[in-house]
């Protein structure tokens, strides 16, 4: 049986602005998510359409029980993959009719390290 791991999603917050009216990052909110599949690396890093400075370190498969918006978030992994990784792009869930009913995962999320 395939088992996922527990990860922590960090959602950015901002309650103030600087003197130029730009949001000042606050302490991110944390959400624990169980049963996330972690797949190391991606051959898609070699694609010419990948934005400059972005390296996809992992592809995460979030369970159907997760309903949050991951835009602008980071994900903290532990164990042999320990670190904080930024979500790349916008993660959309699969269409329900294309997701096998017996599988608990429905959303593929790329995370990585951003340089620059």
DSSP file (Angstrom, degrees, kcal/mol; ACC not computed):
  #  RESIDUE AA STRUCTURE BP1 BP2  ACC     N-H-->O    O-->H-N    N-H-->O    O-->H-N    TCO  KAPPA ALPHA  PHI   PSI    X-CA   Y-CA   Z-CA
    1    1 A X              0   0    0      0, 0.0     2,-0.4     0, 0.0     0, 0.0   0.000 360.0 360.0 360.0 140.1    0.0    0.0    0.0
    2    2 A X        -     0   0    0     35,-0.0     2,-0.4     0, 0.0    35,-0.0  -0.688 360.0-167.9 -83.8 131.5    1.2    3.5   -0.8
    3    3 A X        -     0   0    0     -2,-0.4     2,-0.1    33,-0.0    33,-0.0  -0.975   7.8-145.6-123.1 135.4    1.5    5.8    2.2
    4    4 A X        -     0   0    0     -2,-0.4     2,-0.3    33,-0.1    33,-0.2  -0.285  17.1-119.7 -86.6 178.1    1.9    9.6    2.1
    5    5 A X  E     -A   36   0A   0     31,-3.0    31,-2.8    29,-0.1     2,-0.5  -0.722  24.0-103.0-115.3 165.6    3.9   11.7    4.5
    6    6 A X  E     +     0   0A   0     -2,-0.3    72,-0.3    28,-0.2     2,-0.3  -0.783  42.6 177.6 -89.8 130.8    2.9   14.6    6.7
    7    7 A X  E     -A   33   0A   0     26,-2.6    26,-2.9    -2,-0.5     2,-0.5  -0.848  25.5-127.9-126.4 164.7    3.9   18.1    5.4
    8    8 A X  E     -AB  32  76A   0     68,-1.8    68,-3.1    -2,-0.3     2,-0.5  -0.973  16.0-151.5-116.3 124.2    3.4   21.6    6.7
    9    9 A X  E     -AB  31  75A   0     22,-3.2    22,-1.9    -2,-0.5     2,-0.6  -0.836   7.3-156.0 -94.3 126.4    1.9   24.3    4.4
   10   10 A X  E     -AB  30  74A   0     64,-3.2    64,-2.0    -2,-0.5     2,-0.5  -0.914   6.7-164.2-104.5 116.4    3.0   27.8    5.1
   11   11 A X  E     -A   29   0A   0     18,-2.6    18,-2.3    -2,-0.6    62,-0.1  -0.884  22.1-121.7-102.7 124.1    0.6   30.4    3.9
   12   12 A X        -     0   0    0     -2,-0.5     2,-0.3    60,-0.3    15,-0.1  -0.282  29.2-168.2 -65.4 147.9    1.9   34.0    3.7
   13   13 A X        -     0   0    0     13,-0.4    13,-3.4    11,-0.0     2,-0.3  -0.924  10.0-175.0-130.5 158.1    0.2   36.7    5.7
   14   14 A X  E     +H   25   0B   0     -2,-0.3    11,-0.1    11,-0.2     3,-0.1  -0.913  15.1 164.9-154.2 126.1    0.5   40.5    5.7
   15   15 A X  E     +     0   0B   0      9,-0.5     2,-0.3    -2,-0.3    10,-0.1   0.487  68.1  41.8-118.4  -8.5   -1.2   42.9    8.0
   16   16 A X  E     -H   24   0B   0      8,-0.6     8,-2.5     6,-0.0     2,-0.3  -0.857  65.5-139.2-133.4 168.9    0.8   46.1    7.3
   17   17 A X  E     -H   23   0B   0     -2,-0.3     6,-0.2     6,-0.3     2,-0.0  -0.916  20.2-121.1-125.6 156.0    2.3   47.9    4.4
   18   18 A X    >   -     0   0    0      4,-3.0     3,-2.2    -2,-0.3     6,-0.1  -0.186  47.3 -82.2 -83.8-175.2    5.6   49.7    4.0
   19   19 A X  T 3  S+     0   0    0      1,-0.3    -1,-0.1     2,-0.1    -2,-0.0   0.639 131.5  54.3 -66.9 -12.4    6.1   53.4    3.2
   20   20 A X  T 3  S-     0   0    0      2,-0.1    -1,-0.3     3,-0.0     3,-0.1   0.360 120.7-106.8 -99.3   3.6    5.6   52.6   -0.5
   21   21 A X  S <  S+     0   0    0     -3,-2.2     2,-0.3     1,-0.3    -2,-0.1   0.549  75.0 138.0  84.6   7.8    2.3   50.8    0.1
   22   22 A X        -     0   0    0      1,-0.1    -4,-3.0    -5,-0.0    -1,-0.3  -0.648  61.4-101.0 -86.7 143.7    3.7   47.4   -0.5
   23   23 A X  E     -H   17   0B   0     -2,-0.3     2,-0.6    -6,-0.2    -6,-0.3  -0.360  28.4-138.8 -64.5 140.5    2.7   44.5    1.9
   24   24 A X  E     -H   16   0B   0     -8,-2.5    -8,-0.6    -2,-0.1    -9,-0.5  -0.888  27.5-113.0 -98.8 123.2    5.1   43.6    4.6
   25   25 A X  E     -H   14   0B   0     -2,-0.6   -11,-0.2   -11,-0.1     2,-0.1  -0.305  36.7-166.2 -59.5 134.0    5.4   39.9    5.1
   26   26 A X        -     0   0    0    -13,-3.4     2,-0.4     1,-0.1   -13,-0.4  -0.352  42.2 -58.2-103.4-170.9    4.0   38.7    8.4
   27   27 A X        -     0   0    0     -2,-0.1    -1,-0.1   -15,-0.1   -16,-0.0  -0.599  63.8-121.8 -70.9 123.4    4.3   35.4   10.2
   28   28 A X        -     0   0    0     -2,-0.4     2,-0.3     1,-0.1   -16,-0.2  -0.305  20.1-116.5 -67.6 150.8    2.9   32.7    7.9
   29   29 A X  E     -A   11   0A   0    -18,-2.3   -18,-2.6     2,-0.0     2,-0.4  -0.636  28.7-138.9 -82.5 147.0    0.1   30.5    9.1
   30   30 A X  E     -A   10   0A   0     -2,-0.3     2,-0.4   -20,-0.2   -20,-0.2  -0.883  19.2-177.3-111.0 138.0    0.9   26.8    9.3
   31   31 A X  E     -A    9   0A   0    -22,-1.9   -22,-3.2    -2,-0.4     2,-0.4  -0.988  19.3-141.0-134.0 126.2   -1.4   24.0    8.3
   32   32 A X  E     -A    8   0A   0     -2,-0.4     2,-0.5   -24,-0.2   -24,-0.2  -0.712  18.9-169.6 -84.0 130.3   -0.5   20.3    8.8
   33   33 A X  E     -A    7   0A   0    -26,-2.9   -26,-2.6    -2,-0.4     3,-0.3  -0.986   5.9-154.9-125.2 122.8   -1.5   18.1    5.9
   34   34 A X  E     +     0   0A   0     -2,-0.5    29,-0.4   -28,-0.2   -28,-0.2  -0.551  66.7  28.0 -91.5 158.2   -1.3   14.3    6.2
   35   35 A X  E    S+     0   0A   0      1,-0.2     2,-0.5   -31,-0.2    -1,-0.2   0.873  70.9 157.9  64.7  45.4   -0.9   11.7    3.4
   36   36 A X  E     -A    5   0A   0    -31,-2.8   -31,-3.0    -3,-0.3     2,-0.3  -0.879  36.6-135.1 -99.4 126.6    1.0   13.7    0.8
   37   37 A X  E     -C   61   0A   0     24,-2.0    24,-2.2    -2,-0.5     2,-0.5  -0.647  16.2-153.7 -80.1 137.2    2.9   11.7   -1.7
   38   38 A X  E     -C   60   0A   0     -2,-0.3     2,-0.5    22,-0.2    22,-0.2  -0.958  11.8-175.6-116.7 120.7    6.4   13.1   -2.4
   39   39 A X  E     -C   59   0A   0     20,-2.3    20,-2.6    -2,-0.5     2,-0.1  -0.963  25.2-129.3-116.1 114.9    8.1   12.4   -5.7
   40   40 A X  E     -C   58   0A   0     -2,-0.5    18,-0.3    18,-0.2    17,-0.1  -0.346  61.3 -20.1 -65.8 140.6   11.7   13.6   -6.0
   41   41 A X        -     0   0    0     16,-3.9     2,-0.3     1,-0.1    18,-0.2   0.241  63.5-123.2  60.3 180.0   12.7   15.7   -9.0
   42   42 A X    >   -     0   0    0     14,-0.3     3,-1.3    16,-0.1    14,-0.1  -0.907   9.5-142.3-163.2 134.1   11.1   16.2  -12.3
   43   43 A X  G >  S+     0   0    0     -2,-0.3     3,-1.6     1,-0.3     4,-0.1   0.650  96.3  80.5 -71.8 -12.9   12.3   15.7  -15.9
   44   44 A X  G >   +     0   0    0      1,-0.3     3,-1.7     2,-0.2    -1,-0.3   0.633  69.9  81.5 -69.2 -11.7   10.2   18.7  -16.7
   45   45 A X  G <  S+     0   0    0     -3,-1.3    -1,-0.3     1,-0.3    -2,-0.1   0.770  85.9  59.9 -60.4 -23.4   13.1   20.9  -15.4
   46   46 A X  G <  S+     0   0    0     -3,-1.6    -1,-0.3    -4,-0.1    -2,-0.2   0.530  80.3 111.7 -83.6  -5.9   14.7   20.3  -18.8
   47   47 A X  S X  S-     0   0    0     -3,-1.7     3,-1.5     1,-0.1    -3,-0.0  -0.456  70.1-135.2 -71.4 136.9   11.8   22.0  -20.6
   48   48 A X  T 3  S+     0   0    0      1,-0.3    -1,-0.1    -2,-0.2    -3,-0.0   0.652 101.8  65.4 -67.2 -15.2   12.6   25.3  -22.3
   49   49 A X  T 3  S+     0   0    0      2,-0.1    -1,-0.3     3,-0.0     2,-0.2   0.549  72.4 112.7 -85.3  -6.1    9.3   26.7  -20.9
   50   50 A X  S <  S-     0   0    0     -3,-1.5     3,-0.1    -6,-0.2     4,-0.0  -0.494  78.5-108.8 -67.1 129.2   10.5   26.5  -17.3
   51   51 A X    >   -     0   0    0     -2,-0.2     3,-1.5     1,-0.1    -1,-0.1  -0.220  41.4 -91.3 -58.8 148.0   10.9   30.0  -15.9
   52   52 A X  T 3  S+     0   0    0      1,-0.2    -1,-0.1    -3,-0.1     3,-0.1  -0.315 109.2  18.3 -58.6 138.9   14.5   31.2  -15.3
   53   53 A X  T 3  S+     0   0    0      1,-0.2    62,-3.6    -3,-0.1     2,-0.5   0.473  94.1 118.0  82.5   2.6   15.8   30.5  -11.9
   54   54 A X  E <   - D   0 114A   0     -3,-1.5     2,-0.5    60,-0.2    -1,-0.2  -0.906  36.8-177.9-109.1 125.3   13.2   27.8  -10.9
   55   55 A X  E     - D   0 113A   0     58,-2.0    58,-1.6    -2,-0.5     2,-0.7  -0.978  22.3-139.3-119.2 119.8   14.3   24.3  -10.1
   56   56 A X  E     + D   0 112A   0     -2,-0.5   -14,-0.3    56,-0.2    56,-0.3  -0.682  24.4 175.2 -79.4 116.3   11.5   21.8   -9.3
   57   57 A X  E     +     0   0A   0     54,-1.7   -16,-3.9    -2,-0.7     2,-0.3   0.828  63.0   6.0 -89.0 -36.3   12.8   19.7   -6.4
   58   58 A X  E     -CD  40 111A   0     53,-2.1    53,-2.5   -18,-0.3     2,-0.5  -0.981  54.5-140.5-146.4 153.7    9.7   17.6   -5.8
   59   59 A X  E     -CD  39 110A   0    -20,-2.6   -20,-2.3    -2,-0.3     2,-0.4  -0.990  27.9-160.4-112.1 123.4    6.2   16.9   -7.1
   60   60 A X  E     -CD  38 109A   0     49,-3.7    49,-3.3    -2,-0.5     2,-0.6  -0.837   9.7-151.4-106.2 141.7    3.8   16.6   -4.3
   61   61 A X  E     -CD  37 108A   0    -24,-2.2   -24,-2.0    -2,-0.4    47,-0.2  -0.935  17.5-152.9-114.5 108.6    0.4   14.8   -4.6
   62   62 A X  E     - D   0 107A   0     45,-2.8    44,-2.4    -2,-0.6    45,-1.3  -0.524  18.7-111.1 -83.8 146.9   -2.1   16.3   -2.1
   63   63 A X  E >   - D   0 105A   0    -29,-0.4     3,-1.8    42,-0.3    42,-0.3  -0.278  24.7-110.8 -74.3 161.5   -5.0   14.3   -0.8
   64   64 A X  T 3  S+     0   0    0     40,-3.5    41,-0.1     1,-0.3    -1,-0.1   0.697 114.2  70.0 -63.2 -19.6   -8.6   14.9   -1.7
   65   65 A X  T 3  S+     0   0    0     39,-0.3     2,-0.5     2,-0.0    -1,-0.3   0.643  82.1  87.2 -74.5 -13.2   -9.1   16.0    1.9
   66   66 A X    <   +     0   0    0     -3,-1.8   -33,-0.0     1,-0.1    -4,-0.0  -0.753  44.0 164.3 -90.6 129.7   -7.1   19.2    1.3
   67   67 A X        +     0   0    0     -2,-0.5    -1,-0.1     2,-0.1    -3,-0.0   0.252  32.5 120.1-127.8  12.2   -9.0   22.1   -0.1
   68   68 A X        -     0   0    0      1,-0.1     2,-0.6     2,-0.0    -2,-0.0  -0.256  66.3-111.2 -78.4 166.4   -6.7   25.1    0.4
   69   69 A X        -     0   0    0      1,-0.1    -1,-0.1     2,-0.1    23,-0.1  -0.876  24.0-167.6 -95.6 121.4   -5.2   27.5   -2.2
   70   70 A X    >   +     0   0    0     -2,-0.6     3,-2.2    21,-0.3    17,-0.2   0.372  39.1 133.6 -94.0   4.5   -1.5   26.9   -2.5
   71   71 A X  T 3  S+     0   0    0      1,-0.3    19,-0.1    20,-0.1     3,-0.1  -0.375  83.7   0.6 -59.1 122.8   -0.8   30.0   -4.5
   72   72 A X  T 3  S+     0   0    0     17,-0.4    -1,-0.3     1,-0.2   -60,-0.3   0.489 106.1 128.7  78.2   3.7    2.3   31.8   -3.0
   73   73 A X    <   -     0   0    0     -3,-2.2    14,-2.5   -62,-0.1     2,-0.3  -0.342  48.6-142.1 -87.5 168.6    2.7   29.2   -0.3
   74   74 A X  E     -BE  10  86A   0    -64,-2.0   -64,-3.2    12,-0.2     2,-0.4  -0.898   9.5-144.1-122.2 157.5    5.7   27.2    0.8
   75   75 A X  E     -BE   9  85A   0     10,-3.2    10,-2.7    -2,-0.3     2,-0.5  -0.991   6.9-147.8-126.0 130.7    5.7   23.5    1.9
   76   76 A X  E     -BE   8  84A   0    -68,-3.1   -68,-1.8    -2,-0.4     2,-0.3  -0.866  15.8-170.0-100.4 125.4    8.0   22.2    4.7
   77   77 A X  E     - E   0  83A   0      6,-2.7     6,-2.0    -2,-0.5     2,-0.2  -0.798   2.8-160.6-108.7 154.2    9.2   18.6    4.3
   78   78 A X    >   +     0   0    0    -72,-0.3     3,-1.3    -2,-0.3     2,-0.1  -0.560  50.3  35.8-120.8-170.9   11.0   16.6    7.0
   79   79 A X  G >  S-     0   0    0      1,-0.2     3,-1.8    -2,-0.2    -2,-0.1  -0.363 125.2 -10.7  67.5-142.6   13.2   13.5    7.0
   80   80 A X  G 3  S+     0   0    0      1,-0.3    -1,-0.2    -2,-0.1    -3,-0.0   0.653 142.9  49.1 -67.5 -14.3   15.6   12.9    4.2
   81   81 A X  G <  S+     0   0    0     -3,-1.3    -1,-0.3     2,-0.1    -4,-0.3   0.136  81.9 161.0-106.8  18.4   13.9   15.7    2.2
   82   82 A X    <   +     0   0    0     -3,-1.8    -4,-0.2    -6,-0.1     2,-0.2  -0.064  26.4  80.4 -50.4 132.9   14.0   18.3    5.0
   83   83 A X  E    S-E   77   0A   0     -6,-2.0    -6,-2.7     2,-0.1     2,-0.5  -0.828  76.4 -84.0 153.9 171.9   13.6   21.9    4.0
   84   84 A X  E     -E   76   0A   0     -2,-0.2     2,-0.4    -8,-0.2    -8,-0.2  -0.933  42.4-172.7-108.4 127.8   11.2   24.6    3.0
   85   85 A X  E     -E   75   0A   0    -10,-2.7   -10,-3.2    -2,-0.5     2,-0.3  -0.953  19.1-126.9-125.4 138.4   10.2   24.6   -0.7
   86   86 A X  E     -EF  74 112A   0     26,-2.3    26,-2.3    -2,-0.4     2,-0.3  -0.602  27.3-112.7 -84.9 142.6    8.1   27.2   -2.6
   87   87 A X  E     - F   0 111A   0    -14,-2.5     2,-0.6    -2,-0.3    24,-0.3  -0.574  29.7-137.5 -70.9 132.8    5.1   26.2   -4.6
   88   88 A X        -     0   0    0     22,-3.0    22,-0.5    -2,-0.3    -1,-0.0  -0.843  59.7 -34.7 -96.3 119.7    5.7   26.7   -8.3
   89   89 A X  S    S-     0   0    0     -2,-0.6     2,-0.5    20,-0.1   -17,-0.4  -0.334 101.6 -38.6  73.1-152.2    2.8   28.3  -10.2
   90   90 A X        -     0   0    0    -19,-0.1     2,-0.5   -18,-0.1    -2,-0.0  -0.956  52.9-142.0-116.9 128.8   -0.8   27.6   -9.3
   91   91 A X        -     0   0    0     -2,-0.5     2,-0.4    16,-0.1   -21,-0.3  -0.798  18.4-172.9 -94.3 126.0   -1.9   24.1   -8.3
   92   92 A X        -     0   0    0     -2,-0.5    16,-0.5    16,-0.3     3,-0.1  -0.934  23.9-118.1-115.6 140.6   -5.3   23.0   -9.6
   93   93 A X  B     -G  107   0A   0     -2,-0.4    14,-0.2    14,-0.2     3,-0.1  -0.373  35.3-100.8 -71.3 155.4   -7.1   19.7   -8.6
   94   94 A X        -     0   0    0     12,-3.4     2,-0.2     1,-0.1    -1,-0.1  -0.343  48.0 -90.1 -65.8 156.6   -7.8   17.1  -11.1
   95   95 A X    >   -     0   0    0      1,-0.1     3,-1.9    -3,-0.1     4,-0.3  -0.518  36.0-124.3 -67.0 138.1  -11.4   17.0  -12.4
   96   96 A X  G >  S+     0   0    0      1,-0.3     3,-1.4     2,-0.2    -1,-0.1   0.850 109.9  56.8 -55.8 -37.9  -13.4   14.6  -10.2
   97   97 A X  G 3  S+     0   0    0      1,-0.3    -1,-0.3     3,-0.0     4,-0.1   0.682 107.6  49.7 -70.3 -15.6  -14.5   12.5  -13.1
   98   98 A X  G <  S+     0   0    0     -3,-1.9     2,-0.6     2,-0.1    -1,-0.3   0.332  94.6  86.1-100.9   5.8  -10.8   11.9  -14.0
   99   99 A X  S <  S-     0   0    0     -3,-1.4     7,-0.1    -4,-0.3    -1,-0.0  -0.926  85.3-118.8-112.0 117.2   -9.7   10.9  -10.6
  100  100 A X    >   -     0   0    0     -2,-0.6     3,-1.4     1,-0.1     5,-0.1  -0.274  18.9-133.8 -55.2 132.8  -10.1    7.2   -9.6
  101  101 A X  T 3  S+     0   0    0      1,-0.3    -1,-0.1    -4,-0.1    -4,-0.0   0.767 101.4  56.6 -62.1 -26.7  -12.5    6.9   -6.7
  102  102 A X  T 3  S+     0   0    0      2,-0.0     2,-0.4     0, 0.0    -1,-0.3   0.633  91.7  82.7 -81.8 -12.9  -10.3    4.5   -4.8
  103  103 A X    <   -     0   0    0     -3,-1.4   -39,-0.0     1,-0.1    -4,-0.0  -0.767  65.7-152.8 -95.9 136.9   -7.2    6.8   -4.8
  104  104 A X        +     0   0    0     -2,-0.4   -40,-3.5   -41,-0.1   -39,-0.3   0.542  68.9  85.8 -83.8  -5.3   -7.0    9.5   -2.1
  105  105 A X  E     +D   63   0A   0    -42,-0.3   -42,-0.3   -41,-0.1    -2,-0.1  -0.755  35.2 152.9-104.5 144.2   -4.8   12.0   -4.1
  106  106 A X  E     +     0   0A   0    -44,-2.4   -12,-3.4    -2,-0.3     2,-0.4   0.426  53.1  65.5-145.8  -1.8   -6.2   14.5   -6.6
  107  107 A X  E     -DG  62  93A   0    -45,-1.3   -45,-2.8   -14,-0.2     2,-0.5  -0.966  57.1-153.7-137.9 122.2   -3.8   17.5   -6.9
  108  108 A X  E     -D   61   0A   0    -16,-0.5     2,-0.4    -2,-0.4   -16,-0.3  -0.797  17.8-174.4 -93.2 128.2   -0.3   17.6   -8.3
  109  109 A X  E     -D   60   0A   0    -49,-3.3   -49,-3.7    -2,-0.5     2,-0.4  -0.984  14.3-149.2-129.0 123.5    1.9   20.4   -6.8
  110  110 A X  E     +D   59   0A   0    -22,-0.5   -22,-3.0    -2,-0.4     2,-0.3  -0.782  20.1 180.0 -90.9 134.7    5.4   21.3   -7.9
  111  111 A X  E     +DF  58  87A   0    -53,-2.5   -53,-2.1    -2,-0.4   -54,-1.7  -0.954  13.0 134.6-130.3 151.8    7.7   22.7   -5.3
  112  112 A X  E     -DF  56  86A   0    -26,-2.3   -26,-2.3    -2,-0.3     2,-0.4  -0.929  50.8 -68.7-168.9-166.8   11.2   23.8   -5.6
  113  113 A X  E     -D   55   0A   0    -58,-1.6   -58,-2.0    -2,-0.3     2,-0.5  -0.897  38.5-147.9-107.7 133.6   13.9   26.3   -4.9
  114  114 A X  E     -D   54   0A   0     -2,-0.4     2,-0.5   -60,-0.2   -60,-0.2  -0.906   8.9-162.8-107.5 126.8   13.9   29.7   -6.6
  115  115 A X              0   0    0    -62,-3.6    -2,-0.0    -2,-0.5     0, 0.0  -0.917 360.0 360.0-107.5 130.1   17.1   31.4   -7.5
  116  116 A X              0   0    0     -2,-0.5    -1,-0.2   -62,-0.0   -62,-0.1   0.460 360.0 360.0  98.4 360.0   17.2   35.1   -8.3
